[in-house]
Amino acid sequence: MTAFSKVVERLGGDFLTGAFGRTYRIWRGVAGASSVLTWGDLNTVIGRGRLEPPRLRLHRDGELIPWQSYASAVTTRRNVVWQRVQPSRLHGQLQDGASLVLDAVDELHQPAERLAHALEEVFRARVQINAYASWTATEGFGTHWDDHDVIVIQLEGAKRWRLYGPTRINPLHRDAEAPEPPAAEPVEETVLRTGDMLYLPRGWWHAVAATEGRSLHLTCGLQTTTGADLLGWLSDRLRTSETVRAHLPVFAPPQEQAAYLELLRKEVTDALHDDMIGDFLTARDGIEPGRPMPSLPFLDAVPAQDDLRVRLTTARARLAADDQGRVVLLAGGEEWTFAAPVRAVLSPLLGGCSTPLGHLAEASGLAVGQVAGLVTELVNANVAAVSEP
């Protein structure tokens, strides 16, 4: 995570307590992120992947450009049809003002995956990273708002951002009403240059265009966590209650219905304790699947090989201790209880580092074979992966 330490550092402290979810924030010259995705990387991902629209798409003046304008349908020998990007036609559309969008580049390119992993540790939420490239001052999307918070990192070139603020506080993807259009004049106009970073809360109207030739930036979309999510989780948790599971007294007299509602109110009130948000976040962290990765060529058990490297595939695994001093790991919807020395095996992995088995064995005082057996259990649960050096 060293390459992204400056990014993570800027997102700590007063940002999380003061700006997050409330207002925009701009950081200038943030080191460490400009190498996440290069033009060469983008060429390789597009040229070697079958990136069906809308995974890869072009926009111009707020309109989606038909894929037939830059790709051709190909039918394989097994009668599978897919759209192959034609570089010359793609170049022509981009010269004519189109913006290129590549969704979920964190699933296609390892440095972007590492950046997503680092951000997920900070925000305790799923992160998807999209790449945006443009060559002209033509706006790809027009003035619009997003239903999730974003961290924008300018990788190359410059992009002008006009920020208009929200017209509906905390709008949702599925909401009771749509936000009204923004005022004619932005509340802020800024240019992001190479290495600059922007945070924008959901619901903030904005318009974006390149200003000085070609531009490449990443938009890191943060999974929104709302009171609705908390109440949904609480509803599922309360299914252990006989009162909640009981038939709703639809046909009972009013006094019986009132008595039931009083019981239900007490159940909900008791469940809304002071530590409930922490309990909710821990529970959600524990079921986050991460980005599972195979551990080929090792199909059966992880061999006791000192230099074999292991990493967790979820950024939100959690360690705790039980009342007997044992270490408890929550990851990928599973829970394990290990003897206390295993903490020295698991702790280095929580930061997303790829660590040799031999190092983990030395740190914990366990034999390499014991650590390999433990890692095998995690690999079989899809929360860890191993690779050869």
Secondary structure per residue as TSV (DSSP state, phi and psi in degrees):
chain	resnum	aa	ss	phi	psi
A	1	M	-	360.0	1.0
A	2	T	G	-56.8	-39.2
A	3	A	G	-61.5	-23.3
A	4	F	G	-111.6	12.4
A	5	S	H	-62.4	-36.7
A	6	K	H	-66.8	-38.1
A	7	V	H	-62.3	-50.7
A	8	V	H	-62.7	-39.2
A	9	E	H	-60.4	-40.5
A	10	R	H	-67.2	-23.0
A	11	L	T	-91.1	5.6
A	12	G	S	-95.9	-169.9
A	13	G	T	58.7	-129.7
A	14	D	H	-70.7	-14.5
A	15	F	I	-64.0	-49.9
A	16	L	I	-65.9	-36.0
A	17	T	I	-87.9	-23.1
A	18	G	I	-110.1	-42.2
A	19	A	I	-103.1	-33.4
A	20	F	T	-58.0	126.1
A	21	G	T	78.7	0.5
A	22	R	T	-120.8	-50.2
A	23	T	S	-150.4	166.9
A	24	Y	-	-75.6	162.9
A	25	R	E	-148.0	139.2
A	26	I	E	-121.5	134.2
A	27	W	E	-121.3	136.4
A	28	R	S	-103.2	140.4
A	29	G	S	58.7	48.0
A	30	V	-	-79.3	116.8
A	31	A	T	-80.1	154.0
A	32	G	T	105.3	-13.3
A	33	A	-	-109.9	-11.7
A	34	S	T	-65.8	-20.0
A	35	S	T	-94.6	6.0
A	36	V	S	-60.2	-41.5
A	37	L	S	-145.7	119.4
A	38	T	-	-102.9	170.6
A	39	W	H	-60.8	-37.5
A	40	G	H	-62.9	-41.2
A	41	D	H	-60.8	-44.8
A	42	L	H	-62.5	-42.5
A	43	N	H	-58.7	-43.9
A	44	T	H	-65.3	-45.0
A	45	V	H	-62.2	-44.4
A	46	I	H	-70.1	-42.0
A	47	G	H	-72.4	-28.5
A	48	R	H	-103.8	-12.2
A	49	G	S	-103.2	151.9
A	50	R	-	-91.1	86.2
A	51	L	-	-98.7	86.7
A	52	E	-	-68.5	141.4
A	53	P	T	-59.2	141.3
A	54	P	T	-91.6	12.7
A	55	R	T	-58.3	-47.5
A	56	L	E	-115.1	128.6
A	57	R	E	-152.1	164.7
A	58	L	E	-121.0	140.9
A	59	H	E	-129.7	147.4
A	60	R	E	-149.9	128.8
A	61	D	T	52.6	40.7
A	62	G	T	79.0	3.8
A	63	E	E	-114.3	142.7
A	64	L	E	-80.1	127.3
A	65	I	-	-83.3	128.9
A	66	P	-	-55.4	138.3
A	67	W	G	-62.7	-25.2
A	68	Q	G	-62.9	-16.2
A	69	S	G	-76.8	-16.4
A	70	Y	T	-140.8	4.6
A	71	A	E	-143.6	162.4
A	72	S	E	-126.2	143.3
A	73	A	E	-72.8	133.4
A	74	V	E	-123.0	132.6
A	75	T	E	-108.7	122.9
A	76	T	-	-80.7	174.5
A	77	R	T	-64.3	-20.4
A	78	R	T	-97.8	17.6
A	79	N	-	62.7	31.4
A	80	V	-	-94.3	128.4
A	81	V	E	-103.1	130.3
A	82	W	E	-142.3	166.2
A	83	Q	E	-104.3	115.8
A	84	R	E	-94.8	125.5
A	85	V	E	-65.6	132.6
A	86	Q	-	-100.7	107.9
A	87	P	H	-52.1	-43.9
A	88	S	H	-65.0	-39.3
A	89	R	H	-71.1	-36.5
A	90	L	H	-61.7	-46.1
A	91	H	H	-57.8	-42.3
A	92	G	H	-62.6	-43.1
A	93	Q	H	-64.3	-40.1
A	94	L	H	-68.8	-38.0
A	95	Q	H	-63.8	-29.2
A	96	D	T	-86.7	10.9
A	97	G	T	107.4	1.2
A	98	A	-	-73.8	150.0
A	99	S	E	-106.1	138.5
A	100	L	E	-96.5	134.9
A	101	V	E	-124.2	131.3
A	102	L	E	-123.3	111.1
A	103	D	T	-77.4	148.0
A	104	A	T	50.3	50.6
A	105	V	G	-66.3	-18.4
A	106	D	G	-66.1	-18.0
A	107	E	G	-89.6	-6.1
A	108	L	T	-117.7	-17.0
A	109	H	-	-140.9	122.3
A	110	Q	H	-63.0	-42.7
A	111	P	H	-59.6	-36.8
A	112	A	H	-67.3	-35.4
A	113	E	H	-62.6	-41.0
A	114	R	H	-65.3	-38.7
A	115	L	H	-63.9	-44.3
A	116	A	H	-59.6	-41.6
A	117	H	H	-59.4	-45.0
A	118	A	H	-64.2	-40.9
A	119	L	H	-69.6	-35.0
A	120	E	H	-65.2	-33.2
A	121	E	H	-64.3	-38.8
A	122	V	H	-70.0	-49.8
A	123	F	H	-94.1	-7.5
A	124	R	S	52.2	44.5
A	125	A	S	-152.3	155.4
A	126	R	-	-65.2	140.0
A	127	V	E	-124.4	131.8
A	128	Q	E	-119.2	131.8
A	129	I	E	-109.0	122.5
A	130	N	E	-107.9	146.2
A	131	A	E	-105.1	140.1
A	132	Y	E	-128.7	129.7
A	133	A	E	-132.3	137.4
A	134	S	E	-150.5	160.0
A	135	W	S	-126.4	-9.9
A	136	T	S	-130.3	174.1
A	137	A	S	-82.0	2.6
A	138	T	-	-69.3	131.3
A	139	E	-	-76.1	136.6
A	140	G	S	-78.4	-35.4
A	141	F	S	-122.2	-7.3
A	142	G	-	70.9	-170.0
A	143	T	S	-79.7	124.5
A	144	H	B	-152.9	174.0
A	145	W	-	-132.8	159.0
A	146	D	-	-113.5	151.5
A	147	D	S	-92.0	16.4
A	148	H	S	-145.7	154.2
A	149	D	-	-69.7	153.5
A	150	V	E	-136.0	147.8
A	151	I	E	-112.0	121.0
A	152	V	E	-106.8	130.9
A	153	I	E	-123.7	118.4
A	154	Q	E	-82.6	114.9
A	155	L	E	-87.6	-37.4
A	156	E	E	-155.8	150.4
A	157	G	S	77.5	-159.0
A	158	A	E	-139.8	147.0
A	159	K	E	-140.0	133.0
A	160	R	E	-89.5	129.6
A	161	W	E	-115.3	122.4
A	162	R	E	-102.4	119.5
A	163	L	E	-108.7	125.2
A	164	Y	E	-107.8	-8.3
A	165	G	E	82.6	174.1
A	166	P	E	-88.9	149.8
A	167	T	S	-110.5	-5.3
A	168	R	S	-142.4	125.9
A	169	I	S	-71.9	127.1
A	170	N	S	51.8	57.4
A	171	P	-	-67.1	154.1
A	172	L	-	-113.6	163.1
A	173	H	S	-60.3	-45.8
A	174	R	S	-113.0	97.9
A	175	D	-	-117.8	166.8
A	176	A	S	-73.3	-28.1
A	177	E	S	-153.8	161.0
A	178	A	-	-92.5	149.3
A	179	P	-	-64.2	146.1
A	180	E	-	-72.2	155.3
A	181	P	-	-59.7	153.9
A	182	P	-	-80.4	172.9
A	183	A	-	-65.3	162.9
A	184	A	S	-67.4	-33.6
A	185	E	S	-103.8	135.7
A	186	P	-	-70.6	155.4
A	187	V	S	-83.5	-17.6
A	188	E	E	-154.3	138.9
A	189	E	E	-130.6	124.3
A	190	T	E	-142.7	156.5
A	191	V	E	-114.0	123.5
A	192	L	E	-91.5	129.0
A	193	R	E	-114.2	173.1
A	194	T	T	-47.9	123.9
A	195	G	T	92.7	-9.5
A	196	D	-	-80.0	156.7
A	197	M	E	-138.8	142.6
A	198	L	E	-130.9	136.5
A	199	Y	E	-109.0	133.1
A	200	L	E	-134.0	121.5
A	201	P	-	-70.3	159.8
A	202	R	T	-62.6	149.5
A	203	G	T	87.9	-9.3
A	204	W	E	-80.5	117.1
A	205	W	E	-66.8	142.3
A	206	H	E	-156.2	156.9
A	207	A	E	-133.8	139.1
A	208	V	E	-133.3	138.2
A	209	A	E	-154.4	146.3
A	210	A	E	-67.8	149.0
A	211	T	S	-119.3	-22.9
A	212	E	S	-137.6	59.5
A	213	G	S	82.1	-147.4
A	214	R	-	-67.8	148.3
A	215	S	E	-141.7	141.3
A	216	L	E	-136.0	123.5
A	217	H	E	-142.3	161.7
A	218	L	E	-110.5	139.5
A	219	T	E	-116.2	117.2
A	220	C	E	-98.8	105.2
A	221	G	E	-85.1	128.9
A	222	L	E	-99.8	131.2
A	223	Q	-	-58.2	128.3
A	224	T	-	-78.5	134.2
A	225	T	-	-118.7	116.6
A	226	T	-	-124.8	173.4
A	227	G	H	-60.2	-30.4
A	228	A	H	-62.9	-38.3
A	229	D	H	-65.2	-42.3
A	230	L	H	-61.7	-44.7
A	231	L	H	-68.7	-35.0
A	232	G	H	-63.0	-42.6
A	233	W	H	-64.4	-42.5
A	234	L	H	-63.0	-39.5
A	235	S	H	-59.2	-43.9
A	236	D	H	-66.0	-39.1
A	237	R	H	-65.9	-34.0
A	238	L	G	-75.8	-2.0
A	239	R	G	-66.0	-12.5
A	240	T	G	-74.2	-14.2
A	241	S	-	-83.0	134.2
A	242	E	H	-65.1	-34.8
A	243	T	H	-62.7	-43.8
A	244	V	H	-69.0	-36.7
A	245	R	H	-78.6	-13.2
A	246	A	S	-68.0	156.9
A	247	H	-	-58.6	136.1
A	248	L	-	-67.4	128.9
A	249	P	-	-74.0	66.4
A	250	V	T	-61.4	-40.4
A	251	F	T	-103.8	7.8
A	252	A	S	-78.2	159.6
A	253	P	-	-67.0	162.1
A	254	P	H	-55.3	-39.1
A	255	Q	H	-67.2	-33.2
A	256	E	H	-72.1	-39.1
A	257	Q	H	-62.7	-41.2
A	258	A	H	-63.9	-38.9
A	259	A	H	-64.2	-40.1
A	260	Y	H	-64.6	-44.5
A	261	L	H	-62.7	-34.2
A	262	E	H	-65.9	-41.6
A	263	L	H	-62.5	-43.8
A	264	L	H	-64.9	-41.2
A	265	R	H	-60.0	-41.3
A	266	K	H	-65.7	-42.1
A	267	E	H	-59.1	-46.4
A	268	V	H	-68.3	-43.2
A	269	T	H	-61.7	-43.3
A	270	D	H	-63.6	-34.9
A	271	A	H	-72.3	-25.6
A	272	L	-	-83.4	63.4
A	273	H	-	-83.7	171.9
A	274	D	T	-64.7	-27.9
A	275	D	T	-96.5	14.4
A	276	M	H	-64.8	-38.2
A	277	I	H	-63.0	-42.3
A	278	G	H	-62.4	-41.4
A	279	D	H	-61.6	-42.5
A	280	F	H	-62.1	-47.3
A	281	L	H	-64.5	-40.5
A	282	T	H	-63.4	-42.8
A	283	A	H	-63.7	-41.6
A	284	R	H	-70.0	-40.0
A	285	D	H	-56.9	-41.0
A	286	G	H	-68.4	-21.0
A	287	I	H	-104.8	-3.7
A	288	E	-	-62.1	120.4
A	289	P	-	-74.3	-17.9
A	290	G	-	70.8	-146.6
A	291	R	-	-124.8	82.9
A	292	P	-	-55.0	142.7
A	293	M	-	-135.3	132.9
A	294	P	-	-63.2	161.6
A	295	S	-	-120.2	40.1
A	296	L	T	-61.5	143.7
A	297	P	T	-93.1	14.6
A	298	F	-	-89.3	102.7
A	299	L	-	-94.4	-26.3
A	300	D	S	-105.4	-78.5
A	301	A	-	-125.3	151.6
A	302	V	-	-72.8	123.5
A	303	P	-	-71.4	152.6
A	304	A	-	-79.5	76.4
A	305	Q	-	-120.4	118.1
A	306	D	T	-52.0	-43.2
A	307	D	T	-91.5	3.4
A	308	L	-	-68.0	132.8
A	309	R	E	-100.2	142.7
A	310	V	E	-131.2	144.6
A	311	R	E	-148.1	153.4
A	312	L	E	-79.7	146.1
A	313	T	S	-100.6	5.9
A	314	T	-	-122.5	138.2
A	315	A	T	-83.5	-5.2
A	316	R	T	-120.3	24.5
A	317	A	-	-63.3	147.6
A	318	R	E	-128.1	139.2
A	319	L	E	-107.7	139.2
A	320	A	E	-141.5	175.9
A	321	A	E	-124.8	141.1
A	322	D	-	-90.3	-179.3
A	323	D	T	-72.0	-4.3
A	324	Q	T	-105.5	8.9
A	325	G	S	83.0	5.4
A	326	R	-	-80.5	159.0
A	327	V	E	-97.0	135.6
A	328	V	E	-116.0	126.6
A	329	L	E	-108.1	127.3
A	330	L	E	-112.6	120.5
A	331	A	E	-162.2	136.1
A	332	G	T	57.7	30.4
A	333	G	T	81.6	7.9
A	334	E	E	-118.7	160.7
A	335	E	E	-135.0	132.4
A	336	W	E	-125.0	146.3
A	337	T	E	-120.4	122.5
A	338	F	E	-122.7	163.0
A	339	A	-	-64.8	155.4
A	340	A	G	-52.6	-40.2
A	341	P	G	-59.7	-20.4
A	342	V	G	-68.8	-18.9
A	343	R	H	-56.1	-36.9
A	344	A	H	-69.7	-19.1
A	345	V	H	-81.0	-43.6
A	346	L	H	-82.5	-35.5
A	347	S	G	-56.4	-45.4
A	348	P	G	-64.1	-22.8
A	349	L	G	-81.6	-19.5
A	350	L	T	-64.8	-26.7
A	351	G	T	-81.2	3.9
A	352	G	T	87.4	4.2
A	353	C	-	-73.4	147.2
A	354	S	-	-93.0	116.2
A	355	T	E	-123.9	136.7
A	356	P	E	-64.8	145.1
A	357	L	H	-58.1	-40.0
A	358	G	H	-60.9	-38.1
A	359	H	H	-66.5	-41.2
A	360	L	H	-65.9	-38.2
A	361	A	H	-65.6	-44.1
A	362	E	H	-63.5	-41.0
A	363	A	H	-67.4	-30.2
A	364	S	H	-98.4	-14.7
A	365	G	T	78.5	10.9
A	366	L	-	-94.7	160.0
A	367	A	-	-73.6	152.3
A	368	V	H	-58.1	-37.5
A	369	G	H	-62.9	-36.7
A	370	Q	H	-66.6	-42.9
A	371	V	H	-65.4	-39.7
A	372	A	H	-63.1	-37.6
A	373	G	H	-65.4	-41.6
A	374	L	H	-63.3	-45.6
A	375	V	H	-64.0	-36.5
A	376	T	H	-57.2	-41.4
A	377	E	H	-62.5	-40.2
A	378	L	H	-71.1	-38.3
A	379	V	H	-62.9	-42.1
A	380	N	H	-66.6	-20.4
A	381	A	T	-94.9	6.0
A	382	N	T	67.6	26.0
A	383	V	S	-115.0	0.5
A	384	A	E	-143.0	160.8
A	385	A	E	-142.2	148.3
A	386	V	E	-121.4	154.3
A	387	S	E	-148.1	155.2
A	388	E	-	-75.8	152.7
A	389	P	-	-64.6	360.0
